[in-house]
Amino acid sequence: MKLGFILPLAIVLSGFATHALALGANGHRIVAQLAEYHLTPEARAAVNEITRGQPLAQLSTWPDFLYSDSTWTRATPWHFVTIRDEFTVDNYPREKAGDVLQALPKFEAVLRDRSASAEAKWQALAFFTHFVGDVHQPLHVGNGDDLGGNTVKLLWQGAPSNLHKVWDTEMIQLEQLSYTEYTVFLDTITPEQIGRWQSASYGEWAAESKALRAQVYDFGDQKGADIALSWDYNFRNKATINLRMQQAGIRLAGKLNAIFAARKN
């Protein structure tokens, strides 16, 4: 697939995503847009060179469309990592097919590689942006029992859904904000938070998500096929979702700033 094809395709898919994925893609767009707000001039110029001026938010959803492309089946396991409760990010069994904790440094290396092709850098930037968002979503650091909450069937606001969709889509959608409006709403981060968040490693990002699983699976007295979630669950978890998107955006900016500062030297 040549770069000349990738760029217009991404533009088409980004428009299509509004209908096909509804606001499910907006979490990734929010993370990417927030990162753009916090790029250095050098990093912004490098990103614009790779994307040919397209917003980072536009690239951020491209990896999810690869699920329907049989030539990209190898990318499926890169979106998540399975770390059972008895393991940590340091000792969990690595999958040969890869996972998000293996994919992030892989694509960072491509972005740092001066000899990488324009196509390789475009793909690496899209994957890297997307996976930074994924690893901050608690259910992308799965327990190995329910496909990251996808098999936890429930009612959300009275309609059939599943736990993964609630965290990926439903609670973000409940705000009824565009991704640009939501990003402005979240861009209230202090310099102290920026410094602290950007000092964390990939493994620490995943460990934070893993530590949130007990909160994610707290349905009160509800269990089995009778789980019905609504405003109370949203109230208890919305601040966590917002925090994870803030951390993802700021950390993505920090990584890109470091990558492209190093490239100039």
N, C-alpha and C positions, 0 to 999 in steps of 0.2 A: 504494500500500500504506500503510495508516494505522498509526500507532503502536500502537493498541490491538490490532492483528493481529500486528505484528512481535514484541511482547514475549512473548505466549504461544507463538508459533511458535518463537521462539528457545529457549524452555524445552523444548519437545517435541523439537526437533532436537538439543539438547545431550544429552538422554538417548539419542536414536537414534544419535548419533555413536559412542557406546561400541561399538555393534555394527557399524555401517556402515563406520566408519573405524578401528575398533579403537584402538590407541594412536597412530595417525597424527595424531590431533588433540591428543595430550597435549603435544607440544612447544609448541603455541600456548597451551595452558592453563597450562603451567609458566611461560612468559614473562609471561602476564597475572597469574597469582597472585603471582609474585615482584614484579612492579610494584606490585601492591596493598600488599604488605608495606612498600613504601618511598614511599608517597604521603604528602604533607603532609595535615593535617586539612582544609585548604581544598580541596585537590584531591580528597580522598576524598569530601567532601560534594558536590562538583560532579559527580563520577562517579556517585555514588548517585542524584543527582537525574536524571541522564540515563538511567540504567539502571533507575530505579525500584526500587533495592535489589538488583538481580540482580548476582551476582559478575561481575567483568570477564572471568574465565576462561570464563564461559558465552557471552559475546558473541564471544570470540576465534575461535571456529570457524565462526561464521555465514557469513563470506564464501566458505568452501569449498563450502557447500551451494548457492551460486548457480550453480555449474557446470551444474546440472540445470534451471535456470530460464532459459528463452529470453529473458525480458525483461531479463536481466542479462548478456548475452553481451559487452557492452562492458567489463565488469569483468575479463574473463579476462586480458588482458595486464598488468593492474595488479599481478599477483602476482610478477612477475619483471622483470629487466632483462637484456638481452643486451649484453655488452661483450666483444668479441673481444680476443684477447691483444694485438693491436697497438694497441688503443685504451685510453684511461683514462676515469675517471668524468667528466672535464672535456671530452673531445673525442669521445666515442662518438656515432654517429648516433642522434638521438632518433626514436622512432616516433610517428607522428601519433596512433595509438590509445592512446598513453600507456604507462607502465611504472611499476614500483614507486617509482623515484626522482622521477617526476612526480606520482604519487598521494599520497605522504606529505605534501608541503607543501600539496597541494590539500585534504586532509582536516584537516590542522592548521588551515588558514584557516577551515574551517567551524566547528571547535570554538572558535575565537577569536571568531567572529561572534556578537555579542549578539542579532542579529535573526534568526538561523537558527531554523527550526522545531524542535520537539522530535523529530520524525521524522528530520529531516536530521541533527541532532546524534547521535541514536542510531546511525544508519547510519555517520556519520563516525567515531564512537568505535569501532565494531566493525571498520570497515575499517582505521583507523589502528592499532589494537591488533594486528590480524592482520598487516598489512604490515611493522610493526616486526620481528615475528618472521621473516617471509619474507626480508627483506633480510639478515638475519644468517645464514641458511642458505646455505652457499657455492654450492650448485647452483641457487639462485634468482638468482644473478648469473652467467648462463650464457655459454658460449663460442660459442653460435650453431650448434653442430654436432650436438647430440644431445638437444635438448629438455630441457636441464638434467639430463642423465643418465638420462632416462626411456627412451631407446633403447639404453642400455648394459645389455644383458641379461647376467645372471650367476646364479650360485648363491650363496645366502646360507644358511649353516648347512645346506647340502645341498638346499635348496628353491629353485625358480625365483623370481627377483626381478629388480630393476633397481637401478642405482646411486642414483637419486633416492629410491627407497623405502627403501634402506638408511639414507640420511641423514635422511630425514623420519620414519621409523618404526622400522626394525628395530633399530638400535643403542639407541634409547631404550627400546624394548620389552624388550630383553635384560636390563635392570636389574630388571624385574618389580616396579616401584614404581607406586603410583597417582600422579597428577599432584601431589596435595598432599604426599605423602611425598617425591617427587622435589624439589619446591620447597624443602622444609625442608632437604634434603640439600645443595642449591645455595646456600642463603642464608648464605654464609660470606664475604661480600664486605667488604673493608676500606673505611674512609672515603677513603683515597687512591685506591683503584680506582674508587670511585663518582665522585669528582671528575674523574678522568682520563677515564673512559668517557663521562660526561655532557657533556664539553667537545667531543666529536667531532661532526662534521656528518653529515647524511644521506649525502653523497658519500663521506665517510671510512668510514662503516659498510659501504657497498658495496665500496669499495676493499679493505677488510679481507677480505671474502668472496672477492673476485676473487683476492687474494694466496694464498688457501688452496686454490685449484683444483689446483695441482700435487700437493699432499698428498692431496687427494680422489681423484685419478686414479692414484695410485701403487699399482699392483697387483703390484709386484715383477716377476718374470719372466713373469707371466701376461698373456695378450692375447687379443683376438678373442673367439671363442665359448667359450673354455676358462677363463673367469674364475670362480674359486670362492673366495668370501670367508668368513671365519669368525672365530675368536677372535683371531687375530693382527691382523687388520685392525681389529677392534673395539678391541683394546688400544692400537693406535697412534693411534686417532682419537677415542676416547671423551672424553679431556680437552678436545679441541677442541670437540666438540659441547656439552659442559657449559659451557665458557667462552662460547661464542656465545649460549647461552640465558641465562647470567648477564648478559652485556653487553646483550642485548636487553631483558631485564626491567628492569634498572637504567636504561637509556636511555629506555625507555617511561615509567617513573616520572618521570624528570627532565623529559621533554617535557610530561607532564600536569601536573606541579607548576608548571612555568613558564607553561603555557597558562592555568591556572585562577588562578594568582597574578595574572597580568596582567588577567584578567577582573574581579577585585575592585577594581582601581585605577580 
